[in-house]
Amino acid sequence: MDDQQLADSLTTILDGRWGAVRRRLRGHDDPTQFGPPDEPMSMEEHRAHTTSQLLAITREDFARAGLTRGMGGTGDIGASVTAFEMLGHGDLSLLVKAGVQFGLFGGAIANLGTERHHTAYLPGMLDGSLLGCFAMTETGHGSNVQHLETTATHDAETDELVIHSPTPGSRKDYIGNAARDGRMAAVFAQLITADGEGHGVHCVLVPIRDEDGNPMPGVTIGDCGAKGGLPGVDNGRLAFDRVRVPRENLLDRYGSIASDGTYSSPIDSTSRRFFTMLGTLVRGRLSVAGGAGAATRSALTLATRYALHRRQFAAPGSDEELTLMSYRAHQRKLLPAIAKSYALMLAQNELVEMMHDVAVQEGEAPEDRQRELEARAAGIKAVATRHATDTIQMCREACGGAGYMADNRLTGLKADTDVFTTFEGDNTVLMQLVAKGLLTEFQESFEDNSPLAMITFASRFTASSILERTPAAGLISKLIARAPSSDEDGAERHRGRQVALFVDREKHLLEGVALRLSKAAKAEPDVAFRIFNNAQDHLIRAAEAHIDRVLLEALCAAVERCEDGPAKELLDDVTDLFAESTIEANRGWYQEHGRLTARAAKGVIRDVGELCDSLAPRARVLVDAFAIPDAWLGAPQLLEPLPESRPEPLPEPLPESRP
Amino acid sequence: MDDQQLADSLTTILDGRWGAVRRRLRGHDDPTQFGPPDEPMSMEEHRAHTTSQLLAITREDFARAGLTRGMGGTGDIGASVTAFEMLGHGDLSLLVKAGVQFGLFGGAIANLGTERHHTAYLPGMLDGSLLGCFAMTETGHGSNVQHLETTATHDAETDELVIHSPTPGSRKDYIGNAARDGRMAAVFAQLITADGEGHGVHCVLVPIRDEDGNPMPGVTIGDCGAKGGLPGVDNGRLAFDRVRVPRENLLDRYGSIASDGTYSSPIDSTSRRFFTMLGTLVRGRLSVAGGAGAATRSALTLATRYALHRRQFAAPGSDEELTLMSYRAHQRKLLPAIAKSYALMLAQNELVEMMHDVAVQEGEAPEDRQRELEARAAGIKAVATRHATDTIQMCREACGGAGYMADNRLTGLKADTDVFTTFEGDNTVLMQLVAKGLLTEFQESFEDNSPLAMITFASRFTASSILERTPAAGLISKLIARAPSSDEDGAERHRGRQVALFVDREKHLLEGVALRLSKAAKAEPDVAFRIFNNAQDHLIRAAEAHIDRVLLEALCAAVERCEDGPAKELLDDVTDLFAESTIEANRGWYQEHGRLTARAAKGVIRDVGELCDSLAPRARVLVDAFAIPDAWLGAPQLLEPLPESRPEPLPEPLPESRP
């Protein structure tokens, strides 16, 4: 099997169930349709460019695939999300703009609206004739969305909803599509019926611009201006001064106002209702994770290709300089990051399958399955975007001065993905939610992130079946059962021992957090917050340990699925590197809790070095398996070495130049 | 003592010996003279803006202060470097452009040239009538500068030097001031006498543009175009096609060609000569470290001010939302980074004093003192720029969506400082040099970073007086002597124990590396490289441990200098937080090497949490002590909370707006 065949085998494994979608896009007639502009552009030019790209991709069928047949779609949710992930190899401004239009604006209409909204607005959403915004975040409230201040008050006399921004902090902020293109916004606001009663946050469709693009009366539109990246996305601000829309504009799947002005909802609890609404938007987080993964793989491919031809300093006894990839310090930067990208891609595939299957079942999927999906998506989003920020930064540095040139794409990838750790849920907040989900075993509403909710839910923790809810449960138990019990040499690379170490860390951290928080539940309020605060770090560490385990399992399951042969062997080594480098990063914890002796911890460090050494010669195969066309990657300076000599010989005799 | 007085006391400590320079600049009539543009600009506009700022600051006296009296300066080197550091609070494009002009181009003429060069070029360098480049890096050689390919061949017939770029990889790359403004370049090239003999890399002044700004004959100038940041710096590429300059353009302090064509130098060894030349340029690294420090303090001030007014989620039993700074996860992001910034600022001050004193002694300073300065500058540069990249990124994330808005400055600070980890020496390379310097106790030339040099020099290591060469040596020994010997509770915050743990880690790592590398010295070449490569990570870890110790000592010395009172107490807590959080970060190592029990390691984690808790209410004082004027910081959205209510009451009755 030659290297290309080996890479192809790995690609098949990484591509997953919707590999056909990936292959079709890789062979797309016009790769530049998704790519960044060839020439530097002003922000306004870039915005126009991105809008025209957005309109062009409405001709692709993947946005339509994201809707069920009943809504005029084709119902192939997995294909839709996979295609969106592939956009992450192109211009991330387009990815985000498409995410706002099809995922957030379209998703709100599809998931929170009812048939009349679907009929009226989904066709325009799909064909781009109705560009829209998702107006949730306010200047004063990002993470704590349950406490948004915008109001939607029912006026019984005119049967309208009055949308209003009562304070400067209540203005909608950072809203994609708002500054330039949006005609309508899905506005999240506290719904108040004419009797003055509040029903919590609901979503209302509000026209924000007229046909000519002028703001509607009462709507003030601001421009967020330049950002750290994503220059093609027109983020803006929206403030409403008692703007009136028909009552029918309320997206009323989970709460409606009847013509007589009475409110009704299939869900009694205000907060539970709101978190159910948020839950339907899980696809956004999953898509951000996918886009982050694709951008990270682009960066790793660029930095790895560079490290394989860039030479600096000779080895003793030699005149020829060594490639950067020859150096341990460089291997240690790139190879564990590649291994983690494998794990994330496989875990993302599992997550997309899970979401597809839940979505296809529609309403029939058990509720805890939906909660579990939300938790998994939150955790993978946080870990994948953290990995993106750290890894793309590392790749920039690993390419030295060349990495800093905009032409070589790494700085753009870094700047564009930077906000991924923030939007669709701040990572720190999301990781707390993941831990809370695990503690409550998905029996409680997912999104409530207040310290009180954390404490209350955690106190009901029963340390039961952490292991049972995993796609690879059987395999994992089998692997653990085979783990060597002693601290013997070479034990560290045993798969069962690795898995046991991961599971053990997750379990111990979760139990510890539950114990601490259940004390808080019995304490006075001010003491309760203190206990919560002391446990906050443990909460986040527990969530990290959980996602680490999910990643390792995804790798183990992929190895198991492989037929015997070179691809399986290589993937097995990648799994070892992911496992050992993760254990290495947490070796302080493992020693503190008596899980590793000092000697075994040193063995893990040595082992990571040896794995890097043995994987370095396969680095090209490993990134080729990501199968990103060179035309998409750009940055020829990073991809290929300079020619050996000047392309044209210099003229003789010398041109004389005396200054 | 109120908070402002307390902050002022800390400012005096942090400002150091050249505090007067800092105070004068803080009160500068026109702060915008150094600041970023108010409006978004295209790259070309930004370049023009930066150039005009550069010309404006030639009227300040700090570039002149950087030259000795003999060269037409005032010889207050410390003042010059301190003023440069303060530019780091402004537009970093100006900082870098000024660094290229005064530090690199001016520094090359001053330190590598002789009187005729000083007379001819320094006045124009100072007043900006001669804008210049520092043309060292080539496309093919960045870190391994000893192997640059550009040639400077003496033509005995015409008594000229012929500057030539023989290969595509030999073109000068990323050169500041080259794309737009530079008239002359200090070009580093292999000097070859007419007899064909090579004498290693020397520096030659080469005019690159004529009076009208057109490239000189034989000079090809390219534009690097857009970069990840620093839009105001015109980085470019220079290729020379047998360009002729008079022999006198050789900067000949360390090597000259006589009129008869013979070469002579005060230093016999080619490589030693080159590294001596490089050593004179130490001020560049020190200035990058200073600029990085200033930018980091700006970012920390912005993120801390935001964390003190931004509220999200209520505590149990309360309706009022808590500030971000109330949360442990947020405290743990900001406070240890503030403590490290204190340590770095104090260590930077020590370094500036050291450099000032060595420079003022001129030639009389012992050679190992110069080498030590080079090692210290390399280490502080690497650690300060790593801290800048990590901390500014963290600050961006800690400000959520607001942190991503360009107006709020954090993304610009991140993008502009990003390349600091690369230029003036790649950090990974620099940290190896630091370790090598420690192993050879500064008896060998400093800059040679080849694996062979590392191995050879390390094999002569004698683990002697690691502690002796430190400004605070007496204090440190005293502190260690007082350390508790047992693993008793509360021991972790004891200063002597902290210092002992730092020193121990450095010593053990260095001895381990020396042992490994000395084996390599006796081995066959291919085995030797393998041993070196296995030790490369240890080499870098040893350097980190060294700089950690330098930082802790700088803090200890500052506490010692304080008069008893609230400022001393607060600085003492900051020192504890720096020490404990550094030990926490390395707790895996401490346990592996039997320096901390599992129980003690857990105690360190708990202690960091408690220190964060007790320092959080002082966070404002801690950043106010950086004394950065609000007008320089910009980003009012981060500095102050939004007004409580809409500034103007809404008109009644409601304006009706029916879409």
HADDOCK unambig.tbl for C-alpha pairs under 7 A between the chains (distance, minus, plus):
assign (segid A and resid 144 and name CA) (segid B and resid 312 and name CA) 6.09 0.50 0.50
assign (segid A and resid 144 and name CA) (segid B and resid 313 and name CA) 6.09 0.50 0.50
assign (segid A and resid 167 and name CA) (segid B and resid 645 and name CA) 5.08 0.50 0.50
assign (segid A and resid 167 and name CA) (segid B and resid 646 and name CA) 5.15 0.50 0.50
assign (segid A and resid 168 and name CA) (segid B and resid 645 and name CA) 6.14 0.50 0.50
assign (segid A and resid 168 and name CA) (segid B and resid 646 and name CA) 5.26 0.50 0.50
assign (segid A and resid 169 and name CA) (segid B and resid 642 and name CA) 6.89 0.50 0.50
assign (segid A and resid 207 and name CA) (segid B and resid 659 and name CA) 6.70 0.50 0.50
assign (segid A and resid 216 and name CA) (segid B and resid 659 and name CA) 6.93 0.50 0.50
assign (segid A and resid 217 and name CA) (segid B and resid 657 and name CA) 5.28 0.50 0.50
assign (segid A and resid 218 and name CA) (segid B and resid 657 and name CA) 6.22 0.50 0.50
assign (segid A and resid 226 and name CA) (segid B and resid 405 and name CA) 6.50 0.50 0.50
assign (segid A and resid 226 and name CA) (segid B and resid 406 and name CA) 5.31 0.50 0.50
assign (segid A and resid 227 and name CA) (segid B and resid 404 and name CA) 5.69 0.50 0.50
assign (segid A and resid 227 and name CA) (segid B and resid 405 and name CA) 4.45 0.50 0.50
assign (segid A and resid 227 and name CA) (segid B and resid 406 and name CA) 4.49 0.50 0.50
assign (segid A and resid 228 and name CA) (segid B and resid 404 and name CA) 5.32 0.50 0.50
assign (segid A and resid 228 and name CA) (segid B and resid 405 and name CA) 6.25 0.50 0.50
assign (segid A and resid 228 and name CA) (segid B and resid 406 and name CA) 5.70 0.50 0.50
assign (segid A and resid 228 and name CA) (segid B and resid 411 and name CA) 4.95 0.50 0.50
assign (segid A and resid 242 and name CA) (segid B and resid 654 and name CA) 6.69 0.50 0.50
assign (segid A and resid 243 and name CA) (segid B and resid 657 and name CA) 5.52 0.50 0.50
assign (segid A and resid 244 and name CA) (segid B and resid 657 and name CA) 5.66 0.50 0.50
assign (segid A and resid 244 and name CA) (segid B and resid 658 and name CA) 5.34 0.50 0.50
assign (segid A and resid 245 and name CA) (segid B and resid 658 and name CA) 6.29 0.50 0.50
assign (segid A and resid 245 and name CA) (segid B and resid 659 and name CA) 6.57 0.50 0.50
assign (segid A and resid 312 and name CA) (segid B and resid 144 and name CA) 6.08 0.50 0.50
assign (segid A and resid 313 and name CA) (segid B and resid 144 and name CA) 6.08 0.50 0.50
assign (segid A and resid 313 and name CA) (segid B and resid 450 and name CA) 5.58 0.50 0.50
assign (segid A and resid 314 and name CA) (segid B and resid 450 and name CA) 6.76 0.50 0.50
assign (segid A and resid 315 and name CA) (segid B and resid 451 and name CA) 6.18 0.50 0.50
assign (segid A and resid 315 and name CA) (segid B and resid 452 and name CA) 6.78 0.50 0.50
assign (segid A and resid 315 and name CA) (segid B and resid 529 and name CA) 6.06 0.50 0.50
assign (segid A and resid 316 and name CA) (segid B and resid 451 and name CA) 6.65 0.50 0.50
assign (segid A and resid 316 and name CA) (segid B and resid 452 and name CA) 5.06 0.50 0.50
assign (segid A and resid 316 and name CA) (segid B and resid 525 and name CA) 5.28 0.50 0.50
assign (segid A and resid 316 and name CA) (segid B and resid 529 and name CA) 6.43 0.50 0.50
assign (segid A and resid 317 and name CA) (segid B and resid 525 and name CA) 5.40 0.50 0.50
assign (segid A and resid 327 and name CA) (segid B and resid 533 and name CA) 6.20 0.50 0.50
assign (segid A and resid 328 and name CA) (segid B and resid 533 and name CA) 5.57 0.50 0.50
assign (segid A and resid 328 and name CA) (segid B and resid 534 and name CA) 6.76 0.50 0.50
assign (segid A and resid 328 and name CA) (segid B and resid 536 and name CA) 6.50 0.50 0.50
assign (segid A and resid 329 and name CA) (segid B and resid 536 and name CA) 6.41 0.50 0.50
assign (segid A and resid 329 and name CA) (segid B and resid 537 and name CA) 5.95 0.50 0.50
assign (segid A and resid 397 and name CA) (segid B and resid 422 and name CA) 6.78 0.50 0.50
assign (segid A and resid 400 and name CA) (segid B and resid 422 and name CA) 5.68 0.50 0.50
assign (segid A and resid 401 and name CA) (segid B and resid 422 and name CA) 6.56 0.50 0.50
assign (segid A and resid 404 and name CA) (segid B and resid 227 and name CA) 5.69 0.50 0.50
assign (segid A and resid 404 and name CA) (segid B and resid 228 and name CA) 5.32 0.50 0.50
assign (segid A and resid 404 and name CA) (segid B and resid 419 and name CA) 6.60 0.50 0.50
assign (segid A and resid 405 and name CA) (segid B and resid 226 and name CA) 6.49 0.50 0.50
assign (segid A and resid 405 and name CA) (segid B and resid 227 and name CA) 4.43 0.50 0.50
assign (segid A and resid 405 and name CA) (segid B and resid 228 and name CA) 6.22 0.50 0.50
assign (segid A and resid 406 and name CA) (segid B and resid 226 and name CA) 5.31 0.50 0.50
assign (segid A and resid 406 and name CA) (segid B and resid 227 and name CA) 4.49 0.50 0.50
assign (segid A and resid 406 and name CA) (segid B and resid 228 and name CA) 5.69 0.50 0.50
assign (segid A and resid 411 and name CA) (segid B and resid 228 and name CA) 4.95 0.50 0.50
assign (segid A and resid 419 and name CA) (segid B and resid 404 and name CA) 6.61 0.50 0.50
assign (segid A and resid 422 and name CA) (segid B and resid 397 and name CA) 6.78 0.50 0.50
assign (segid A and resid 422 and name CA) (segid B and resid 400 and name CA) 5.69 0.50 0.50
assign (segid A and resid 422 and name CA) (segid B and resid 401 and name CA) 6.57 0.50 0.50
assign (segid A and resid 450 and name CA) (segid B and resid 313 and name CA) 5.61 0.50 0.50
assign (segid A and resid 450 and name CA) (segid B and resid 314 and name CA) 6.74 0.50 0.50
assign (segid A and resid 451 and name CA) (segid B and resid 315 and name CA) 6.16 0.50 0.50
assign (segid A and resid 451 and name CA) (segid B and resid 316 and name CA) 6.64 0.50 0.50
assign (segid A and resid 452 and name CA) (segid B and resid 315 and name CA) 6.75 0.50 0.50
assign (segid A and resid 452 and name CA) (segid B and resid 316 and name CA) 5.04 0.50 0.50
assign (segid A and resid 525 and name CA) (segid B and resid 316 and name CA) 5.27 0.50 0.50
assign (segid A and resid 525 and name CA) (segid B and resid 317 and name CA) 5.39 0.50 0.50
assign (segid A and resid 529 and name CA) (segid B and resid 315 and name CA) 6.07 0.50 0.50
assign (segid A and resid 529 and name CA) (segid B and resid 316 and name CA) 6.43 0.50 0.50
assign (segid A and resid 533 and name CA) (segid B and resid 327 and name CA) 6.21 0.50 0.50
assign (segid A and resid 533 and name CA) (segid B and resid 328 and name CA) 5.58 0.50 0.50
assign (segid A and resid 534 and name CA) (segid B and resid 328 and name CA) 6.76 0.50 0.50
assign (segid A and resid 536 and name CA) (segid B and resid 328 and name CA) 6.51 0.50 0.50
assign (segid A and resid 536 and name CA) (segid B and resid 329 and name CA) 6.45 0.50 0.50
assign (segid A and resid 537 and name CA) (segid B and resid 329 and name CA) 5.97 0.50 0.50
assign (segid A and resid 587 and name CA) (segid B and resid 588 and name CA) 5.59 0.50 0.50
assign (segid A and resid 588 and name CA) (segid B and resid 587 and name CA) 5.59 0.50 0.50
assign (segid A and resid 588 and name CA) (segid B and resid 588 and name CA) 3.82 0.50 0.50
assign (segid A and resid 591 and name CA) (segid B and resid 591 and name CA) 6.98 0.50 0.50
assign (segid A and resid 591 and name CA) (segid B and resid 598 and name CA) 6.37 0.50 0.50
assign (segid A and resid 592 and name CA) (segid B and resid 598 and name CA) 4.14 0.50 0.50
assign (segid A and resid 592 and name CA) (segid B and resid 599 and name CA) 6.82 0.50 0.50
assign (segid A and resid 592 and name CA) (segid B and resid 601 and name CA) 6.73 0.50 0.50
assign (segid A and resid 592 and name CA) (segid B and resid 602 and name CA) 6.77 0.50 0.50
assign (segid A and resid 598 and name CA) (segid B and resid 591 and name CA) 6.39 0.50 0.50
assign (segid A and resid 598 and name CA) (segid B and resid 592 and name CA) 4.15 0.50 0.50
assign (segid A and resid 599 and name CA) (segid B and resid 592 and name CA) 6.82 0.50 0.50
assign (segid A and resid 601 and name CA) (segid B and resid 592 and name CA) 6.71 0.50 0.50
assign (segid A and resid 602 and name CA) (segid B and resid 592 and name CA) 6.76 0.50 0.50
assign (segid A and resid 642 and name CA) (segid B and resid 169 and name CA) 6.84 0.50 0.50
assign (segid A and resid 645 and name CA) (segid B and resid 167 and name CA) 5.06 0.50 0.50
assign (segid A and resid 645 and name CA) (segid B and resid 168 and name CA) 6.07 0.50 0.50
assign (segid A and resid 646 and name CA) (segid B and resid 167 and name CA) 5.16 0.50 0.50
assign (segid A and resid 646 and name CA) (segid B and resid 168 and name CA) 5.22 0.50 0.50
assign (segid A and resid 654 and name CA) (segid B and resid 242 and name CA) 6.69 0.50 0.50
assign (segid A and resid 657 and name CA) (segid B and resid 217 and name CA) 5.33 0.50 0.50
assign (segid A and resid 657 and name CA) (segid B and resid 218 and name CA) 6.31 0.50 0.50
assign (segid A and resid 657 and name CA) (segid B and resid 243 and name CA) 5.55 0.50 0.50
assign (segid A and resid 657 and name CA) (segid B and resid 244 and name CA) 5.63 0.50 0.50
assign (segid A and resid 658 and name CA) (segid B and resid 244 and name CA) 5.42 0.50 0.50
assign (segid A and resid 658 and name CA) (segid B and resid 245 and name CA) 6.32 0.50 0.50
assign (segid A and resid 659 and name CA) (segid B and resid 207 and name CA) 6.68 0.50 0.50
assign (segid A and resid 659 and name CA) (segid B and resid 216 and name CA) 6.98 0.50 0.50
assign (segid A and resid 659 and name CA) (segid B and resid 245 and name CA) 6.62 0.50 0.50
